[in-house]
């Protein structure tokens, strides 16, 4: 309790601290073996390109690049994104980071008590946003372990093909999760990261995406498709976006943070014009407009071909780091530990034997000099305390073996 509590809004009680950000407050990540966080490798930042393009932008636009701009984003960046992803420019809204995209979608769509569906586990930053607006978070999936390999389906004998959507009883569906809620609850949208999910690293198959779209149409809810990692594929075949399967009810979020540089704090939303119009109005009260100079630089970077050239280098670097981490886990992890094998992105997910508590284990690991993020933070109910997320993009490859060896020793103990 503080002397200022009486001034706080009711929403404050729903705010959720990020344990990842708390880690950053406690330690210098460069001084330890950090598999925590979702930082890209700084070697992927195109510093020389940015220096060159920044000068070109100032020469081309002058003071215009330093002025206020349109809330939807500067036309040049919207047009470049529209061309790259094959959509009309009116279906593109620029955001101040992909995180803002999640937040503004939740703010526009969800009232307190409304239901947001998601997978378990799911992105921690999304859970923070959902809870801050006092939405109810329900999980969609198999319920035990990592659900994305049978994400949108679960066995139900009453169905002719043996499968049914795994929705809670409150939705009128088949209650595979068994979490009763009042039937009057309204499902507003389902939030998913279909490509190289954070935290699991897994990818939804095309049948899983199609099943989710069918369920959304049947139950009349929207889909927020968060795709910050989609361009970072290292193996396997690309899967169509949910946006391409159901553009009439999907808000597709993209980000420059993982494919360009996170310091620019730029993202975008592809969506139906009617939905983007309300997001546009909402954003006027949030930031007036995304950073103008950053947008012009990003537009030149993406439109000139520099993005694709830099992506090729980033993908080669991250593929090697992923493969190295997988080989080191195989070499050092004790029996009973399993992990995902992501086809792209920045993360993989470890499952430890039952009874191992990665939350309780964290301080011991940090004292040893190695950091991770406990997997339970990515579950809406805080379960699965025997899991952890590992990031393979940030730590230098030359230090990765020592870090994995330390982590394996802590787990073994």
Secondary structure, DSSP 8 states (H G I E B T S, - for coil): --TTGGGS-GGGGG----HHHHHHHHS-GGGSEE--S----GGGS-HHHHHHHHHHHHHHHGGGGGS---TT--HHHHHHHHHHHT--GGGEEEESSHHHHHHHHHHHH--TT-EEEE-SS--HHHHHHHHHTT-EEEE-S-SSS-GGGGTT-EE-TTSTTSEE-B--GGGTSB-SS-----TT--EEEEEE--SS-TTT-----HHHHHHHHHHHHHHT-EEEEE-SSTT-B-SS-----HHHH-GGGEEEEEESIIIIIGGG--EEEE--HHHHHHHHHHHHTTTSS--HHHHHHHHHHHHTTHHHHHHHHHHHHHHHHHHHHHHHHHHH--TT-EE---SBSSEEEEE--TT--TTTTHHHHHHHTEE-EEGGGGSTT---TTEEEEE-SSS-HHHHHHHHHHHHHHHH-
